[in-house]
Amino acid sequence: AHKSLRLKDYDVGPFIGLVVTIVCGTVFFLVQLREYYWNSYTIADSVYGSVFYLLTGFHGMHVVVGTIWLMVSLVRLWRGEFSSQRHFGFEACIWYWHFVDVVWVALWCLVYVWFGGWLYMWWFKMWDGDVY
């Protein structure tokens, strides 16, 4: 969407890019809600549950804010408020989404890979149960 806007394509490219990104943000949030519903633990069960819901919940909140911001950018694009040279609001939204993406990679590695069991179980098996 950003590249299309910079290339003065005001007809199709930015709209398709924004709509696809809005759909991806919405699907991500819905998958997160589904995961919360089907989890076998709650925020009150353990330290892991508390940390899991705190970290992923804050990230989910930022995804919702970013999706709303994308929707506002889509409306502004539709109204013709962006040009190839003047689109700082849209560019700030892109920066925000890149921040949210980088945070998700770190959270996924921490919460799902390390504390979620994959790396921990590998470490546990490697040392025959003596993890400390």
C-alpha positions, 0 to 999 in steps of 0.5 A, a space after each residue: 500500500 505504501 509503495 503504491 501510494 508513493 508511486 502515485 497509484 491512488 486507484 487500486 494498490 493502496 486500497 488492496 494493501 490496506 484492506 488485506 492488512 486490516 483483514 490480517 490484523 482482524 484474523 490475528 486478533 480473532 485467533 488470539 481470542 480463540 486461543 484464550 477461549 480454548 486455553 487450559 489455564 487462566 490468568 489466575 492459575 499460575 505465574 505462566 498464566 499471568 505472564 501469558 495473558 498480560 503479554 499477549 493481552 497487551 499485544 492484542 490491544 495494540 493490534 486492535 489499535 493498529 487495525 483501527 488506525 489502518 481503518 482510519 487511514 483507509 477512510 482518509 485514503 478514500 477521501 483523497 487526503 493522502 498524496 505521494 508526498 503528503 501521507 505522514 499519518 499513513 507512514 506513522 501507522 506503518 511505523 507503528 505496525 512494524 513496532 507491533 510486528 517486532 514485539 510479536 516476534 519477541 513475544 512468540 519466542 519468549 512465551 511460546 518457544 521458551 516458556 511454552 515448552 518447546 525449548 524447555 522440553 528440549 533442554 529438559 531432555 538434553 540434560 536427562 531431567 536435571 534442568 538446573 
